[in-house]
């Protein structure tokens, strides 16, 4: 398909750089870049929501929330003092 395409200066410069680096024509370079763009995952594919199920863990046995010293010992261990 023949078409006329107006490129922004930055895109034209990138195409020229890639053409010089790869030795390919403008047609080959543009077609390859378009293929890559169409094959890339869409933003919707990348933003697929996920969910995490919460689970009640309860209080650890032997953990007294009213004993701050005991809690610190439990959390920090012997090196905490």
C-alpha distances in whole Angstrom, upper triangle without the diagonal:
4,6,10,12,16,18,21,23,24,21,20,23,23,19,21,24,22,21,24,26,23,22,19,16,14,11,13,15,13,11,15,16,14,15,19,19,17,20,23,25,25,28,30,30,32,34,35,39,42,45,49,52,55,58,62,63,67,69,70,73,76,74,76,74,78,78,76,78,77,74,73,75,73,69,70,73,76,74,73,77
4,7,10,13,15,19,21,23,20,18,22,22,18,20,23,22,20,23,25,23,22,18,15,13,10,13,15,13,12,16,17,15,17,20,20,19,22,25,27,27,30,31,32,33,36,37,41,44,47,51,54,57,60,64,65,68,71,71,75,78,75,78,76,79,80,77,79,79,75,74,76,74,71,71,74,77,75,74,78
4,6,10,12,16,18,20,17,16,20,20,17,19,22,21,19,23,25,23,22,19,16,13,11,14,15,12,13,16,16,14,17,20,19,19,22,24,26,26,28,30,30,32,34,36,39,42,46,49,52,55,59,62,64,67,69,70,74,76,74,76,74,77,78,76,77,77,73,73,74,72,69,70,72,75,73,72,76
4,7,10,13,16,18,15,14,17,18,16,17,21,20,19,22,24,23,22,19,16,13,12,15,16,13,14,18,17,15,19,21,20,20,23,25,27,26,28,30,31,32,34,37,40,43,47,50,53,56,59,63,64,67,69,70,74,76,74,76,74,77,77,75,77,76,73,72,74,72,69,69,72,75,73,72,75
4,6,10,12,14,12,11,15,15,13,15,18,18,17,20,22,22,21,18,15,12,12,15,14,11,13,16,14,13,17,18,17,18,21,22,25,24,25,28,29,29,31,34,37,40,44,47,50,53,56,60,61,64,66,67,71,73,71,72,70,73,74,72,73,73,69,69,71,69,65,66,69,71,69,68,72
4,7,9,12,10,9,13,14,13,14,17,18,17,20,22,22,22,20,17,13,14,17,16,13,15,18,16,15,19,20,18,20,23,23,26,24,26,28,30,30,31,34,37,41,44,47,51,53,57,60,61,64,66,67,70,72,70,72,69,72,73,70,72,72,68,68,70,68,64,65,68,70,68,67,70
4,6,8,6,6,9,11,10,12,14,15,15,18,19,20,20,18,16,12,14,16,14,11,14,16,14,14,17,18,16,18,21,21,24,23,24,27,28,28,29,32,35,39,42,45,49,51,54,57,59,62,63,64,68,70,67,69,67,70,70,67,69,69,65,64,67,65,61,62,64,67,65,64,67
4,6,5,6,9,10,11,12,14,16,16,18,20,21,22,20,18,15,17,19,16,14,17,18,15,16,19,19,17,20,23,22,24,23,23,26,28,27,29,32,35,38,41,44,48,50,53,56,57,60,62,62,66,68,65,67,65,67,68,65,67,67,63,62,64,63,59,60,62,65,62,61,65
4,6,5,6,9,10,10,12,14,15,16,18,20,20,20,18,15,17,19,16,15,18,19,17,18,21,21,19,22,25,24,26,25,26,29,30,29,31,34,37,40,43,46,50,51,55,58,59,62,63,64,67,69,66,68,66,68,69,66,67,67,64,63,65,63,60,60,63,65,62,61,65
4,5,5,6,9,10,11,12,14,16,17,18,20,19,18,15,18,19,15,14,18,18,15,16,20,19,17,20,23,21,24,23,23,27,28,27,28,32,34,37,41,43,47,48,52,55,55,58,60,60,64,65,63,65,62,65,65,62,64,64,60,59,61,60,56,56,59,61,59,58,61
4,5,5,6,9,10,11,12,14,15,16,18,16,15,12,14,15,12,11,14,14,11,13,16,15,14,17,19,19,21,21,21,25,26,25,27,30,33,36,39,42,45,48,51,54,55,58,59,60,63,65,63,65,62,65,66,63,64,64,61,60,62,60,56,57,59,62,59,58,62
4,5,5,6,9,10,10,12,14,15,16,15,13,10,13,14,11,10,14,15,13,14,17,17,16,19,22,21,24,24,25,28,29,28,30,33,36,39,43,45,49,51,55,58,58,61,63,63,67,69,66,68,66,69,69,67,68,68,64,63,65,64,60,60,63,65,62,62,65
4,5,5,6,9,10,11,12,14,15,15,14,12,15,16,12,13,16,16,14,16,19,18,18,21,23,22,25,25,26,30,30,29,31,34,37,40,43,46,49,51,55,58,58,61,62,63,66,68,66,68,65,68,68,65,67,67,63,62,64,62,59,59,61,63,61,60,63
4,5,5,6,9,10,10,12,14,13,13,11,14,14,10,11,14,13,11,14,16,15,15,18,20,19,22,23,23,27,27,26,28,31,34,37,40,42,46,48,52,55,55,58,59,60,63,65,63,65,63,66,66,63,64,64,61,59,61,59,56,56,58,61,58,57,61
4,5,5,6,9,10,10,11,10,10,7,10,11,7,8,11,11,9,12,15,14,14,17,19,19,22,23,24,27,27,27,29,32,35,38,42,44,48,50,53,56,57,60,62,62,65,67,65,67,65,68,68,66,67,67,63,62,63,62,58,58,61,63,61,60,64
4,5,5,6,9,10,10,10,9,8,12,12,9,10,14,14,13,15,18,18,18,21,23,22,26,27,28,31,31,30,33,36,39,41,45,47,51,53,56,59,60,63,65,65,68,70,68,70,68,71,71,68,69,69,66,64,66,64,61,61,63,65,62,62,66
4,5,5,6,9,10,11,11,11,14,14,10,12,15,14,13,16,18,17,18,22,22,22,25,26,27,31,31,29,32,35,38,40,44,46,50,52,55,58,58,61,62,62,66,68,65,68,66,69,68,66,66,66,63,62,63,62,58,58,60,62,59,59,63
4,5,5,6,8,8,10,9,12,11,7,10,13,11,10,14,15,14,16,19,19,19,23,24,26,29,28,27,30,33,36,38,42,44,48,50,53,56,56,60,61,61,64,66,64,66,65,68,68,65,66,66,62,61,62,61,57,57,59,61,59,59,62
4,5,5,5,5,6,7,10,9,7,9,12,11,11,15,16,16,17,20,21,21,25,26,28,31,31,30,33,36,39,41,45,47,51,53,56,59,60,63,64,64,68,70,68,70,68,72,71,69,70,69,66,65,66,64,61,61,63,65,62,62,66
4,6,5,7,9,10,13,12,10,13,16,15,15,18,20,19,21,24,24,24,28,29,31,34,34,33,36,38,42,44,47,49,53,55,58,61,61,65,66,66,69,71,69,71,69,73,72,69,70,70,67,65,66,65,62,61,63,65,62,63,66
4,6,8,11,12,15,13,11,14,16,14,14,18,19,18,20,23,23,23,26,28,30,33,32,31,34,36,40,41,45,47,50,53,55,58,59,62,63,63,66,68,66,68,67,70,70,67,67,67,64,62,63,62,59,58,60,62,59,60,63
4,5,9,11,13,10,9,12,14,12,13,16,17,16,18,21,21,21,25,27,29,32,31,30,34,36,39,41,44,46,50,52,55,58,58,62,63,63,66,68,66,69,67,71,70,68,68,68,65,63,64,63,59,59,61,63,61,61,64
4,7,10,12,10,9,13,14,13,15,18,18,18,21,23,23,24,28,30,32,35,34,33,37,39,42,44,48,50,53,56,59,62,62,65,67,67,70,72,70,73,71,74,74,71,72,72,68,67,68,66,63,63,65,67,64,65,68
4,7,8,6,6,10,11,10,12,15,15,16,18,20,21,22,26,27,30,33,32,31,35,37,40,42,46,48,52,54,57,61,61,65,66,66,69,72,70,72,71,74,74,71,72,72,68,67,68,67,63,63,65,67,65,65,69
4,5,5,6,9,10,11,12,14,15,17,18,20,21,23,26,28,30,33,32,32,35,38,41,43,47,50,53,56,59,62,63,66,68,68,71,74,72,74,72,76,76,73,74,74,70,69,70,69,65,65,68,70,67,67,71
4,6,5,6,8,10,11,12,14,15,16,18,20,21,25,26,28,31,30,30,33,36,39,42,45,48,51,54,57,61,61,65,67,67,70,72,70,73,71,74,74,72,73,73,69,68,69,68,64,64,67,69,67,66,70
4,6,5,6,9,10,11,12,14,15,16,18,20,24,24,27,30,29,30,33,35,38,41,45,47,51,54,57,60,61,65,66,67,70,73,71,73,71,74,75,72,74,73,70,69,70,68,65,65,67,70,68,67,71
4,6,5,6,9,10,11,12,14,15,16,18,22,23,26,29,28,28,32,33,37,39,43,46,49,52,55,58,59,63,64,65,68,70,68,71,69,73,73,71,72,71,68,67,68,66,63,63,65,68,65,65,69
4,6,5,6,9,10,11,12,14,16,17,20,22,24,27,26,26,29,31,35,37,41,43,47,50,53,56,57,60,62,62,66,68,66,68,67,70,70,68,69,68,65,64,65,63,60,60,62,65,62,62,66
4,5,5,6,9,10,10,12,14,15,19,20,22,25,24,25,28,30,33,36,40,42,46,49,52,55,56,59,61,62,65,68,65,68,66,69,70,67,68,68,64,64,65,63,60,60,62,65,63,63,66
4,5,5,6,9,10,11,12,14,18,19,22,24,23,24,27,29,33,35,39,41,45,48,51,54,55,59,61,61,65,67,65,68,66,69,70,68,69,68,65,64,65,63,60,61,63,65,63,63,67
4,5,5,6,9,10,11,12,16,18,21,23,22,22,26,27,31,33,37,39,43,46,49,52,53,57,58,59,62,64,63,65,64,67,67,65,66,65,62,61,62,60,57,58,60,62,60,60,64
4,5,5,6,9,10,11,14,15,18,21,20,20,23,25,29,31,35,37,41,44,47,50,51,55,56,57,60,62,60,63,61,64,65,62,64,63,60,59,60,58,55,55,58,60,58,58,61
4,5,5,6,9,10,13,14,17,19,19,19,22,24,28,30,34,37,40,43,46,50,51,54,56,57,60,63,61,63,61,65,65,63,64,64,60,60,61,59,56,57,59,62,60,59,63
4,5,5,6,9,12,13,17,19,18,19,22,23,27,29,33,36,39,42,45,49,50,53,55,56,59,62,60,62,61,64,65,63,64,63,60,59,60,58,55,56,58,61,59,59,62
4,6,5,6,10,12,15,17,16,16,19,21,25,27,31,33,37,39,42,46,47,50,52,53,56,59,57,59,58,61,61,59,61,60,56,56,57,55,52,52,54,57,55,55,59
4,5,5,9,9,12,15,14,14,17,19,23,25,29,32,35,38,41,45,46,49,51,52,55,58,56,58,56,60,60,58,60,59,55,55,56,54,51,52,54,57,55,55,58
4,6,8,9,12,14,13,14,17,19,22,25,29,32,35,38,41,45,46,49,52,52,56,58,56,59,57,61,61,59,61,60,56,56,58,55,52,53,55,58,57,56,60
4,6,9,12,14,12,13,17,17,21,23,27,30,33,36,39,43,44,47,50,50,54,56,54,57,55,59,60,58,59,58,54,54,56,53,50,51,53,56,55,54,58
4,6,9,11,10,10,14,15,19,21,25,27,31,34,37,40,41,45,47,47,51,53,51,54,52,56,56,54,56,55,51,51,52,50,47,48,50,53,51,51,54
4,7,8,6,7,10,11,15,17,21,24,27,30,33,37,38,41,44,44,48,50,48,51,49,53,53,52,53,52,49,48,50,47,44,46,48,51,49,49,53
4,5,5,6,9,10,14,17,21,24,27,30,33,37,38,41,44,45,48,51,49,51,49,52,53,51,53,52,49,49,50,48,45,46,49,52,50,50,53
4,5,5,6,9,12,15,19,22,25,28,31,34,36,39,41,42,46,49,46,48,46,50,51,49,51,50,46,46,48,46,42,44,46,50,48,47,51
4,5,5,6,10,13,16,20,23,26,29,33,34,38,40,41,45,48,45,47,45,49,50,48,50,49,46,46,48,45,42,44,46,50,49,48,51
4,6,6,9,12,16,19,22,25,28,32,33,37,39,40,44,47,45,47,45,49,50,48,50,49,45,45,47,44,41,43,45,49,47,47,50
4,6,9,11,15,18,21,24,27,31,32,35,37,38,42,44,42,45,43,46,47,45,47,46,42,42,44,42,39,40,42,46,44,43,47
4,6,9,13,16,19,22,25,28,30,33,35,37,40,43,41,43,41,44,45,43,45,44,41,41,43,40,37,39,41,45,44,42,46
4,7,10,13,17,20,23,26,28,31,34,35,39,41,39,42,40,43,45,43,45,44,40,41,42,40,37,39,41,45,44,43,46
4,7,10,13,16,20,23,25,28,31,32,36,38,36,38,37,40,41,40,42,41,37,38,40,37,34,37,39,43,42,40,44
4,7,10,13,16,20,22,25,28,29,32,35,33,36,34,38,39,38,40,38,35,36,37,34,32,34,36,40,39,38,42
4,7,10,13,16,18,22,24,26,29,32,30,32,31,34,36,35,37,36,32,33,35,32,30,32,34,38,38,36,40
4,6,10,13,15,18,21,22,26,29,27,29,28,31,33,32,34,32,29,30,31,28,26,29,31,35,34,33,37
4,7,10,12,16,19,20,23,27,25,27,26,30,31,31,33,31,28,30,31,28,26,29,31,34,35,33,37
4,7,9,12,15,17,20,23,22,24,22,26,28,27,30,28,24,26,28,24,23,26,28,32,32,31,34
4,6,9,13,14,17,20,19,21,21,24,26,26,28,26,23,25,26,23,22,25,26,30,31,30,33
4,6,9,12,14,17,16,18,18,21,23,23,25,23,20,23,24,21,20,24,25,29,30,28,31
4,7,8,11,14,13,16,16,19,20,21,23,20,17,20,21,17,17,21,21,25,26,25,28
4,6,9,12,11,13,13,16,18,19,21,18,16,19,20,16,16,20,21,25,26,25,27
4,6,9,7,9,9,13,14,15,17,14,12,15,16,13,14,17,18,21,23,22,24
4,6,6,9,10,14,14,15,16,13,11,14,14,10,12,15,15,19,21,20,22
4,6,9,11,14,14,16,16,13,12,15,14,11,13,17,16,19,22,21,22
4,6,10,12,11,13,13,9,10,13,12,9,12,15,14,17,20,19,20
4,6,9,8,10,11,8,7,10,10,8,10,13,13,16,19,17,18
4,5,6,8,10,7,7,11,11,10,12,15,15,18,20,18,19
4,6,7,10,9,7,10,12,11,12,15,16,19,21,18,19
4,6,9,9,9,11,13,13,14,17,18,20,22,19,19
4,6,5,6,9,10,11,12,14,15,16,19,16,16
4,5,5,6,9,10,10,12,13,15,16,13,13
4,5,5,6,9,10,10,11,12,14,11,10
4,5,5,6,9,10,10,11,14,12,12
4,5,5,6,8,10,12,14,11,12
4,5,5,6,8,10,11,8,9
4,6,5,5,7,9,7,8
4,6,6,9,11,9,11
4,6,9,10,8,11
4,7,7,5,8
4,6,6,8
4,5,6
4,6
4
